[in-house]
Amino acid sequence: MILETFPVGPLQCNCTILGDEATGEAIVIDPGDEISRIHRRLTALGLRLKQILVTHAHIDHVGGALKLKRLTGAPILLNENDLPLLQRMDTQAAWLGITPPETAPPDESLTEGQLVGLPAYPAQVLHTPGHTQGSICLHFILLKMVIAGDTLFAGSIGRTDLPGGNFEQIIDSIENRLLPLPNETKVIPGHGPVTTIGAERKSNPFLRPH
């Protein structure tokens, strides 16, 4: 297995490459920026991209997805509830003072319970609205790992003051979709350091003690 996570773009979004050395296939999660770098890494590892998975449609997570699709031919998967955000890329770019990236509707919607990823390393989609209405997390059961997007961070949660955000909703999503996962489950958040479900259950100040 190849698993690499590295920050990209001005907001340092965590982009993840997951590859299967046996088949030479890979997925990329949240290619928000620095697509040339991501593509070079895939090439250096000898991997063919099969899916581009986007946890939500904020510019720092989805901004490079279409460019990566054009380079690799891989389809983009994004929950359809975030289409309004995808269509407001000009507004999102203005918040950051940058040129808006070109985007397009996803090839497929990521829906609750759907299995995506690679045959050897499948992930179940967990719909976790709150940061945005289309926010999803990816639970790799066999790897004891969840890619949490901007739903859950080490010691924090995703902000809910942007369009589509809802504080009560994100707390409900975390408590009912993420905290039931085993304590040892590794959490790769959308920004910042890796944590575990157990650590967040115990000490995250935004969550009720469990």
C-alpha positions, 0 to 999 in steps of 0.5 A: 500500500502507498499512502501519502498525505501532504498539504497543498495550496495557500490554505494547506489543505491535506491532499491524500494519495492512496495507491495499490502497488499490486495493481498500480491503481490509485485514488486522490482525495481533495486535490485542492491545488498544486496539481502538477505536484500531485500528478508528478508524484503519481507518475513517480510512483507508477500509479494510474488514477482511478478516482478523484474523491472530494470531501466538500466543495470549498475551493481549497479542497476542490479547486484542482479537481478538474485539472487533475481529471484532464491530466488523468481521465479519472472521474470526479466524485462529490456529494451533489448537495455541494453543487451550489458551492461549486457554482459559487467558485468566483465568490469563494476565490474572491474571499481569498483574493485569487483567480477562480479555478475552472470547475465542472459538475462531478461525474458522480455523487458521493452518497451515504453508504456508497463504496468507493476507492480501490478494490483492495482498499475500499472506503464507505462514504459517510455523509456528514453535513454541517461544515457544508451540506455535502460534506462527506467522510471516507471510512477505510474500514480495513485500514482503520482510517477515516478521511474526515475532510473539514468535519473533524480536526485534531482538537477542533471541528470544521467552521460553520459560519460559511454558506451551507454551514450549521453548527448543530448539524456538524455536532450531530454528524460527528457524534452519530457518524464518526464517534461510533467508529473504533477508538484506534481509527486514524483520522486524517483531517482536511487541515493539520495533524493526524489524530484518532477517534479515541483522542477526539472522543476524550479531549475535543473541547467541542464534543460532549464527553463520551 
